[in-house]
């Protein structure tokens, strides 16, 4: 007989255990929800593997059994699911693996006592929540397809270490036995060896689990396929509880979307729009996709083919009655029925968001704050066929009312007579965009500008979308033509006159800055600032270049255009220096300072701080 092996938990798991062992959280009942959910997942995985591996058999009907011992003060959660190998036990319980332990700890520090229960499930650390109620946990598990003597026993008191040993188990599956702490009503520690207490928790949290949860001869849960029932027969609380079951998110969903498809194909779905973004929303490891059933038989936990990436935050289940049970990823990607179902689901989700935006704008503002950047990814997806509908859903800050977000439709309704484009400006942050000198001429003439600051905005706006036949035009690119035809002619004539006056000075500056800028010209978009940087009409913006470089691409290098304000009092003084001596060494320093000032106005950063500092020092030295 081998000796038990003692191992240390990973550092983050130790911190998590300490949090759970010394927990003062009031809602300790959630531990049973999490362990039952883990058991349900194990049953799902066995059923799925049985579809492709005929030699995998289960010990009777798939179920979860609860065993209570009042005298020994133990509670066991037993399943006959997929089970785990020794290596899987170490990976899934002893280390951080792919769980959100580190993120959970960070969120737990910021959260209040009442919010911890929601975090436990949301961050995938549910197993450890059992230490809120147990002094010791013993787990015995055997992987399906292995022999009786290939089971594994895991044991820990939550002290920062655990032991692992060989064991025997008659059938595949897992048994988690909790050695319970004393009952303590003051701190929310109920008697978890009581049939009534355990039954109440299961009915409250796990009624919709698809497998029977048995206590003695009694089945505690209803196992009703909630998505198959008419909306009129389901209460709001039942919808919320099912959401918690499938999402492990204890926050109520923002919207519940029942879907029934009948006709050429039969399918039912129950979708949810979450109220809060998950911590891993932008992680490649994010668990996304809808649960797929075929005639109430679980087939797949993450069916990514049912929802496009820009709607990956949508949670829910789909029951497709006409699909084969024996489906694979390859089949799903090509299956016509899946494509039809996906199209209907996307249509329903977008319609729900549109309705929310129209009728409950405050709710929609909350949604946009959490998921707006993800939704805009749809503009750059090759398979997004609903870009017009997505444009209807876009919100942006605006110079019309900086304190509020606006829709494109509202912007169009406020456009000046004769205005041909929807003007916008992008930047690194809303505050930076609001301070941009590029807005000056637009503000002076009363033109509204939309302000975008999410990284994804550079990508989708680069594709020059149109809304209601109006192009979205960047005010940081090309030359700006504002006002009526007469006003434009007058502005062009004034610039032409100034060009004759300052043309040689501009040529001088361009010579000094030829390695850094494409052109130095006079500006029609500035009213108070001396300089700004813009992209040439057909060039990529500097921020877009940087974004693509961060994505591992090598875009062609495009130099910006430096524009000088011909009405600023600095320009005539610079012209006077140039007129007095074309070789004045101060001119090079002034050129570099102007370029540095333009960079600071655009991004708040200097591409070459040393060169700017040297130029500034030279100017100061000559002035003293």
Beta strands, then each sheet from edge to edge (+ up, - down):
strand 1: 5-8
strand 2: 63-69
strand 3: 74-79
strand 4: 134-142
strand 5: 151-156
strand 6: 161-167
strand 7: 173-180
strand 8: 212-215
strand 9: 218-219
strand 10: 255-261
strand 11: 267-273
strand 12: 290-294
strand 13: 297-303
strand 14: 315-320
strand 15: 395-398
strand 16: 405-407
strand 17: 421-426
strand 18: 450-452
strand 19: 466-467
strand 20: 470-474
strand 21: 517-523
strand 22: 531-534
strand 23: 560-565
sheet 1: 1+ 6- 5+ 4- 7+ 3- 2+ 8+ 9-
sheet 2: 10+ 11- 14+ 12+ 13-
sheet 3: 16+ 15- 18+ 17+ 20+ 19-
sheet 4: 21+ 23+ 22-
end
